[in-house]
Amino acid sequence: MIKVSVMYPYVADARFDHAYYRDKHMPLLKARMGDACLSYTIDKGLAGGAPGSPPTYVGMCHVFSESVEAFQKAFGPHMKEIMGDVKNYTDIAPVMQISEVVVG
């Protein structure tokens, strides 16, 4: 199993609409990917490691899929629509990582 993580770094004065991300964007991704999206989680950054510091990431999601190929096959045909929706909730450029789930 793999996990696709999309992370939005904290940027002072940047826009990130957590409600839109939770209620619209991620359900859109799940609907388009169908069964290839086994599940997903959403994180909302609260703080950094030092007291009073901002979070490293203001928000992130983790999408679980059986394989990189399964993810790409399901995401690819809808990439333009899904990526086109990003402007509706943020002006932050995301950081993406694909990981193998070792335990979980």
Biotite code that builds the C-alpha atoms (Angstrom):
import biotite.structure as struc

atoms = struc.array([
    struc.Atom([0.000, 0.000, 0.000], chain_id="A", res_id=1, res_name="MET", atom_name="CA", element="C"),
    struc.Atom([1.135, 3.552, -0.673], chain_id="A", res_id=2, res_name="ILE", atom_name="CA", element="C"),
    struc.Atom([0.342, 6.918, 0.829], chain_id="A", res_id=3, res_name="LYS", atom_name="CA", element="C"),
    struc.Atom([0.300, 10.098, -1.227], chain_id="A", res_id=4, res_name="VAL", atom_name="CA", element="C"),
    struc.Atom([0.888, 13.064, 1.061], chain_id="A", res_id=5, res_name="SER", atom_name="CA", element="C"),
    struc.Atom([0.093, 16.585, -0.087], chain_id="A", res_id=6, res_name="VAL", atom_name="CA", element="C"),
    struc.Atom([1.376, 19.172, 2.374], chain_id="A", res_id=7, res_name="MET", atom_name="CA", element="C"),
    struc.Atom([0.819, 22.922, 2.395], chain_id="A", res_id=8, res_name="TYR", atom_name="CA", element="C"),
    struc.Atom([3.681, 24.787, 4.110], chain_id="A", res_id=9, res_name="PRO", atom_name="CA", element="C"),
    struc.Atom([2.826, 27.576, 6.515], chain_id="A", res_id=10, res_name="TYR", atom_name="CA", element="C"),
    struc.Atom([3.254, 30.945, 4.823], chain_id="A", res_id=11, res_name="VAL", atom_name="CA", element="C"),
    struc.Atom([2.462, 34.155, 6.696], chain_id="A", res_id=12, res_name="ALA", atom_name="CA", element="C"),
    struc.Atom([-0.666, 35.840, 5.308], chain_id="A", res_id=13, res_name="ASP", atom_name="CA", element="C"),
    struc.Atom([-1.395, 32.945, 2.933], chain_id="A", res_id=14, res_name="ALA", atom_name="CA", element="C"),
    struc.Atom([-4.942, 31.728, 2.375], chain_id="A", res_id=15, res_name="ARG", atom_name="CA", element="C"),
    struc.Atom([-6.080, 28.198, 3.247], chain_id="A", res_id=16, res_name="PHE", atom_name="CA", element="C"),
    struc.Atom([-9.796, 27.449, 3.611], chain_id="A", res_id=17, res_name="ASP", atom_name="CA", element="C"),
    struc.Atom([-9.901, 24.334, 5.780], chain_id="A", res_id=18, res_name="HIS", atom_name="CA", element="C"),
    struc.Atom([-13.682, 23.969, 5.520], chain_id="A", res_id=19, res_name="ALA", atom_name="CA", element="C"),
    struc.Atom([-13.578, 24.003, 1.715], chain_id="A", res_id=20, res_name="TYR", atom_name="CA", element="C"),
    struc.Atom([-10.681, 21.531, 1.708], chain_id="A", res_id=21, res_name="TYR", atom_name="CA", element="C"),
    struc.Atom([-12.557, 19.163, 4.044], chain_id="A", res_id=22, res_name="ARG", atom_name="CA", element="C"),
    struc.Atom([-16.067, 19.554, 2.625], chain_id="A", res_id=23, res_name="ASP", atom_name="CA", element="C"),
    struc.Atom([-15.460, 20.038, -1.107], chain_id="A", res_id=24, res_name="LYS", atom_name="CA", element="C"),
    struc.Atom([-11.952, 19.330, -2.368], chain_id="A", res_id=25, res_name="HIS", atom_name="CA", element="C"),
    struc.Atom([-11.176, 16.022, -0.714], chain_id="A", res_id=26, res_name="MET", atom_name="CA", element="C"),
    struc.Atom([-14.641, 14.553, -1.370], chain_id="A", res_id=27, res_name="PRO", atom_name="CA", element="C"),
    struc.Atom([-14.142, 15.589, -5.031], chain_id="A", res_id=28, res_name="LEU", atom_name="CA", element="C"),
    struc.Atom([-10.843, 13.713, -5.129], chain_id="A", res_id=29, res_name="LEU", atom_name="CA", element="C"),
    struc.Atom([-12.423, 10.624, -3.539], chain_id="A", res_id=30, res_name="LYS", atom_name="CA", element="C"),
    struc.Atom([-15.383, 10.708, -5.930], chain_id="A", res_id=31, res_name="ALA", atom_name="CA", element="C"),
    struc.Atom([-13.142, 10.943, -8.992], chain_id="A", res_id=32, res_name="ARG", atom_name="CA", element="C"),
    struc.Atom([-10.662, 8.297, -7.828], chain_id="A", res_id=33, res_name="MET", atom_name="CA", element="C"),
    struc.Atom([-13.336, 5.837, -6.732], chain_id="A", res_id=34, res_name="GLY", atom_name="CA", element="C"),
    struc.Atom([-12.099, 2.605, -5.180], chain_id="A", res_id=35, res_name="ASP", atom_name="CA", element="C"),
    struc.Atom([-8.468, 3.467, -5.997], chain_id="A", res_id=36, res_name="ALA", atom_name="CA", element="C"),
    struc.Atom([-8.663, 5.879, -3.059], chain_id="A", res_id=37, res_name="CYS", atom_name="CA", element="C"),
    struc.Atom([-8.882, 3.368, -0.234], chain_id="A", res_id=38, res_name="LEU", atom_name="CA", element="C"),
    struc.Atom([-9.159, 6.164, 2.317], chain_id="A", res_id=39, res_name="SER", atom_name="CA", element="C"),
    struc.Atom([-7.771, 9.567, 3.132], chain_id="A", res_id=40, res_name="TYR", atom_name="CA", element="C"),
    struc.Atom([-6.991, 11.680, 6.153], chain_id="A", res_id=41, res_name="THR", atom_name="CA", element="C"),
    struc.Atom([-6.797, 15.440, 6.556], chain_id="A", res_id=42, res_name="ILE", atom_name="CA", element="C"),
    struc.Atom([-4.546, 17.216, 9.041], chain_id="A", res_id=43, res_name="ASP", atom_name="CA", element="C"),
    struc.Atom([-4.830, 20.833, 10.180], chain_id="A", res_id=44, res_name="LYS", atom_name="CA", element="C"),
    struc.Atom([-1.550, 22.276, 11.464], chain_id="A", res_id=45, res_name="GLY", atom_name="CA", element="C"),
    struc.Atom([-1.749, 23.818, 14.916], chain_id="A", res_id=46, res_name="LEU", atom_name="CA", element="C"),
    struc.Atom([1.798, 24.689, 15.979], chain_id="A", res_id=47, res_name="ALA", atom_name="CA", element="C"),
    struc.Atom([5.472, 24.064, 15.385], chain_id="A", res_id=48, res_name="GLY", atom_name="CA", element="C"),
    struc.Atom([7.872, 22.380, 17.780], chain_id="A", res_id=49, res_name="GLY", atom_name="CA", element="C"),
    struc.Atom([8.788, 25.528, 19.693], chain_id="A", res_id=50, res_name="ALA", atom_name="CA", element="C"),
    struc.Atom([6.223, 27.194, 21.956], chain_id="A", res_id=51, res_name="PRO", atom_name="CA", element="C"),
    struc.Atom([4.291, 29.847, 20.064], chain_id="A", res_id=52, res_name="GLY", atom_name="CA", element="C"),
    struc.Atom([5.732, 28.936, 16.666], chain_id="A", res_id=53, res_name="SER", atom_name="CA", element="C"),
    struc.Atom([3.503, 28.443, 13.625], chain_id="A", res_id=54, res_name="PRO", atom_name="CA", element="C"),
    struc.Atom([2.963, 24.954, 12.208], chain_id="A", res_id=55, res_name="PRO", atom_name="CA", element="C"),
    struc.Atom([5.379, 23.680, 9.591], chain_id="A", res_id=56, res_name="THR", atom_name="CA", element="C"),
    struc.Atom([2.354, 22.807, 7.456], chain_id="A", res_id=57, res_name="TYR", atom_name="CA", element="C"),
    struc.Atom([-0.968, 24.638, 7.670], chain_id="A", res_id=58, res_name="VAL", atom_name="CA", element="C"),
    struc.Atom([-2.763, 21.626, 6.222], chain_id="A", res_id=59, res_name="GLY", atom_name="CA", element="C"),
    struc.Atom([-2.160, 18.289, 4.584], chain_id="A", res_id=60, res_name="MET", atom_name="CA", element="C"),
    struc.Atom([-3.867, 15.204, 3.298], chain_id="A", res_id=61, res_name="CYS", atom_name="CA", element="C"),
    struc.Atom([-2.788, 11.602, 2.992], chain_id="A", res_id=62, res_name="HIS", atom_name="CA", element="C"),
    struc.Atom([-4.417, 9.476, 0.301], chain_id="A", res_id=63, res_name="VAL", atom_name="CA", element="C"),
    struc.Atom([-4.048, 5.706, 0.570], chain_id="A", res_id=64, res_name="PHE", atom_name="CA", element="C"),
    struc.Atom([-3.988, 3.502, -2.520], chain_id="A", res_id=65, res_name="SER", atom_name="CA", element="C"),
    struc.Atom([-2.875, -0.036, -3.352], chain_id="A", res_id=66, res_name="GLU", atom_name="CA", element="C"),
    struc.Atom([0.018, 1.089, -5.564], chain_id="A", res_id=67, res_name="SER", atom_name="CA", element="C"),
    struc.Atom([1.541, 4.062, -7.352], chain_id="A", res_id=68, res_name="VAL", atom_name="CA", element="C"),
    struc.Atom([0.134, 2.675, -10.588], chain_id="A", res_id=69, res_name="GLU", atom_name="CA", element="C"),
    struc.Atom([-3.387, 2.381, -9.156], chain_id="A", res_id=70, res_name="ALA", atom_name="CA", element="C"),
    struc.Atom([-3.199, 5.942, -7.861], chain_id="A", res_id=71, res_name="PHE", atom_name="CA", element="C"),
    struc.Atom([-1.922, 7.344, -11.149], chain_id="A", res_id=72, res_name="GLN", atom_name="CA", element="C"),
    struc.Atom([-4.474, 5.424, -13.212], chain_id="A", res_id=73, res_name="LYS", atom_name="CA", element="C"),
    struc.Atom([-7.348, 6.808, -11.124], chain_id="A", res_id=74, res_name="ALA", atom_name="CA", element="C"),
    struc.Atom([-5.993, 10.332, -10.578], chain_id="A", res_id=75, res_name="PHE", atom_name="CA", element="C"),
    struc.Atom([-4.592, 10.977, -14.056], chain_id="A", res_id=76, res_name="GLY", atom_name="CA", element="C"),
    struc.Atom([-7.850, 11.319, -16.010], chain_id="A", res_id=77, res_name="PRO", atom_name="CA", element="C"),
    struc.Atom([-9.161, 13.818, -13.421], chain_id="A", res_id=78, res_name="HIS", atom_name="CA", element="C"),
    struc.Atom([-5.944, 15.676, -12.668], chain_id="A", res_id=79, res_name="MET", atom_name="CA", element="C"),
    struc.Atom([-6.950, 18.861, -14.483], chain_id="A", res_id=80, res_name="LYS", atom_name="CA", element="C"),
    struc.Atom([-10.262, 19.098, -12.604], chain_id="A", res_id=81, res_name="GLU", atom_name="CA", element="C"),
    struc.Atom([-8.769, 18.239, -9.208], chain_id="A", res_id=82, res_name="ILE", atom_name="CA", element="C"),
    struc.Atom([-5.765, 20.538, -9.571], chain_id="A", res_id=83, res_name="MET", atom_name="CA", element="C"),
    struc.Atom([-8.003, 23.269, -10.975], chain_id="A", res_id=84, res_name="GLY", atom_name="CA", element="C"),
    struc.Atom([-9.945, 23.241, -7.712], chain_id="A", res_id=85, res_name="ASP", atom_name="CA", element="C"),
    struc.Atom([-6.870, 24.124, -5.616], chain_id="A", res_id=86, res_name="VAL", atom_name="CA", element="C"),
    struc.Atom([-7.317, 27.856, -6.257], chain_id="A", res_id=87, res_name="LYS", atom_name="CA", element="C"),
    struc.Atom([-10.681, 27.640, -4.487], chain_id="A", res_id=88, res_name="ASN", atom_name="CA", element="C"),
    struc.Atom([-9.088, 26.923, -1.105], chain_id="A", res_id=89, res_name="TYR", atom_name="CA", element="C"),
    struc.Atom([-5.469, 28.115, -1.115], chain_id="A", res_id=90, res_name="THR", atom_name="CA", element="C"),
    struc.Atom([-2.744, 30.189, -2.690], chain_id="A", res_id=91, res_name="ASP", atom_name="CA", element="C"),
    struc.Atom([0.007, 27.988, -1.194], chain_id="A", res_id=92, res_name="ILE", atom_name="CA", element="C"),
    struc.Atom([2.083, 25.745, -3.468], chain_id="A", res_id=93, res_name="ALA", atom_name="CA", element="C"),
    struc.Atom([1.848, 22.189, -2.110], chain_id="A", res_id=94, res_name="PRO", atom_name="CA", element="C"),
    struc.Atom([4.674, 19.770, -1.400], chain_id="A", res_id=95, res_name="VAL", atom_name="CA", element="C"),
    struc.Atom([3.956, 16.181, -2.434], chain_id="A", res_id=96, res_name="MET", atom_name="CA", element="C"),
    struc.Atom([5.451, 12.866, -1.384], chain_id="A", res_id=97, res_name="GLN", atom_name="CA", element="C"),
    struc.Atom([4.602, 9.261, -2.186], chain_id="A", res_id=98, res_name="ILE", atom_name="CA", element="C"),
    struc.Atom([5.522, 6.745, 0.505], chain_id="A", res_id=99, res_name="SER", atom_name="CA", element="C"),
    struc.Atom([5.261, 3.027, 0.993], chain_id="A", res_id=100, res_name="GLU", atom_name="CA", element="C"),
    struc.Atom([3.176, 2.254, 4.072], chain_id="A", res_id=101, res_name="VAL", atom_name="CA", element="C"),
    struc.Atom([5.360, -0.032, 6.167], chain_id="A", res_id=102, res_name="VAL", atom_name="CA", element="C"),
    struc.Atom([3.102, -0.308, 9.221], chain_id="A", res_id=103, res_name="VAL", atom_name="CA", element="C"),
    struc.Atom([-0.498, 0.764, 9.365], chain_id="A", res_id=104, res_name="GLY", atom_name="CA", element="C"),
])
